Amino acid sequence: MINLDKSYWQSRWENDETRWDIGYPSTPLVEYIDKLENKDIKILIPGCGNAYEGEYLIKKGFKNTYLIDIAPLAFENLKKRFPDFPDENLILGDFFEHEETYDLIIEQTFFCALNPKLRRAYAEKMHSLLHTGGILMGVLFNDPLFKDHPPFGGNKAEYLNYFEDLFTILHFETATNSIKPRAGRELFIELEKKD
């Protein structure tokens, strides 16, 4: 297994090896965001990359939107495209070392970028970063994908093993509003933190 560290991800950005980047906010996430009424909630997008969803949230008035990524170039790209994104809401660092609490965490191609051995640690860290009753929402690939490099795939049965004891499962089913290339290959998840 390759070392998926800061230099690996910085290199991927520098060499434009970001085929997972669709260039705009993902439809399942946009439709969920559009139903949110409380603009004061504190939101985190981990492994945010170009952060189209983060830009969308800020433009919609969700000022407490925070982004974390390990690769500096991800933030540089965001600031070139959307210079008004608040600098104080950009966190350059390792998700697993981040200490804060949020009302909502948005998953968008971060889970599939991690070494699969970290999936249980991911679920536990998400649990620790959410307030009681907080929500982990997003999409996961329901597709085998690759074994030796990201994006790493999987399936619903496997994923549920990581989350069921930590979260109340509100939604965990095939997304009905995926973009065409991902139709039938994404699971929409909405998980509520248990005490």
N, C-alpha and C positions, 0 to 999 in steps of 0.2 A: 504494500500500500504506500502510495506517495505521501509525503509530509504536507498536509494541507494547512500550512502556516501562513504568516503574514506575507513572506516573500513569494510564496506560491500564488496567493490571490493578487498581490500587486502585479506580478508578472502577467497573470491572465488579463488584467485590465490593460496593462501597457501594450500587450500584443493583440488586443481586441479579440480575445478568445472568450467572449461572453454571449454565446449563442442562446442562452436561456433568457436573455434580455429582450422583451417584446417591444420596448420603446414607448410604452404608455401604461397607465394603471390597469391591472388585471380586472376583468369584468366582475367575477364573483366578489372581489374585495370592494370595488366601487359600489356595487348594489347594496352591500352590507353597510358601508360607510354612509350612503345616502339615506339610510333609515335611522341613523343615530341622531338623537335629538339634543343631548347634553354636550355642548361644545367645550365644556370645561374639563372633560375627562382627560386623564393623563395616559398617553399612548406611546408605546415603543414599537419600532420596527427593527428587529435584529437582522444582521447580515443584509443591510438594506440595499447595497449596490447603488444603482442609479436613483433609487428611491422615488419612483414616479408616484407611488401611493402616498409617500410623505409630502411631496409637493401638492398633491391633490387635497390632502387633509388640511394643510396650512391655508391653501386658497379657499377652502370651504369654511375656514374660521376656527379650526381645531388648533389653537395656538400652543397647547401642551403636547405637541407631537415631537418625540425624540427618536433619533436614528443612531444606530450603532453599527460600525463596520470596522474590520481589522485592516482594510486597505485604504490608505490615504487618497488614492486616485479616485475612489468611488465618490468621496466628498468633493474633490476638485471638479469632477464632472457635473455633480449636482449644482455646485455654486456657479459654474459657467452657464448652465442652463437656467437656473433660478437663483440669482444672487440674493434675493430677499429672504431665502430660508435663514432663520435665526442661527447664527454661529453657536450660540450657547446651547442649542438643541442638538448639536452634532457631537457624538461621542466616538472618538477614535480609540478602539481598544477591543479586548477579547470579551465576547459575550459571557463566557463562563466566569469571568472575574468581575463582572458588573454587579454593583450593589445598589438597588433602588427598588421602588415599588410602583406598580402601574395598575390602571383600571382595565386596560385593553392592550394586548400584544398581538400584532399582526404578523402572521407567518406567510412569507412569499419567497419561495425557493431558497430558504436558509437551511431548513431541515435536510433537504436533498443534497446540500453542499457539504455537510458534515460527514466525517468518517462514521459509518453505520454503528461502530462500537460505542459512539457517544450518544446514541438515541435515548437511552434511559436517562443519562445525565442531562440531556436536553429537556426531557419532560420534567425532571426534578428541578432544574434551574428555572424553567418557565413557572412552575408552581411557586417557587420562592420569590420570584419577581412580581407576582400578582397579589393585589389586595385580596382578602377573603371575598369570594363572590366575583372576582375579576375574571375576565374572559380571554382565552386564547382562541383567535379566529384566523382562518386562512385556508390555504389549499395545500394538499400533499399529493405527490404523484402516486397513482394507483397503477403502476407500470414497473416491470422489472428493471428497465434502463441498464445502467452499467454497474459492474462489480469492482473495477479497479480505479475508477476516477469519477468525479462528480459530473453530472448529477446521478446520485445513487437512488435507485427505485425501491419499491416494496409493495405492500398490499395492506388492505384494511385490517385483516386478522392480525398481522404482525404489529401494526401500529397501535392497535387497541391495547395490546399487552403493555405498552409503555405508559399509557395514559389512564386506564380505567380506574386504578386505585387512587389516583391523585385528583381526578377531575370528574365532574358530572358531565356525561356526554349529552349535549343538547342536539347537536347535528354531527353526523359522521357518515356521509353518503356521497355518491357520485354527484359532482357538480352538474347542474343543468344549464349553466350559463357560461361555460368555459369558452375561451377563444377557439376557433375552428381547429388549429393544429393540436390542441390539447383536449378536444371533446372526447368524453368517455374515459379520459386518462387522469382526471383529477378528482380527489375527494375534498369536498368542502367540509371543514371542521369548525365547530363552535363548542368550546369546552369551558365549563365553569369550575373555577378552583374550589376544591373541597377544603374544609378546615383540617 
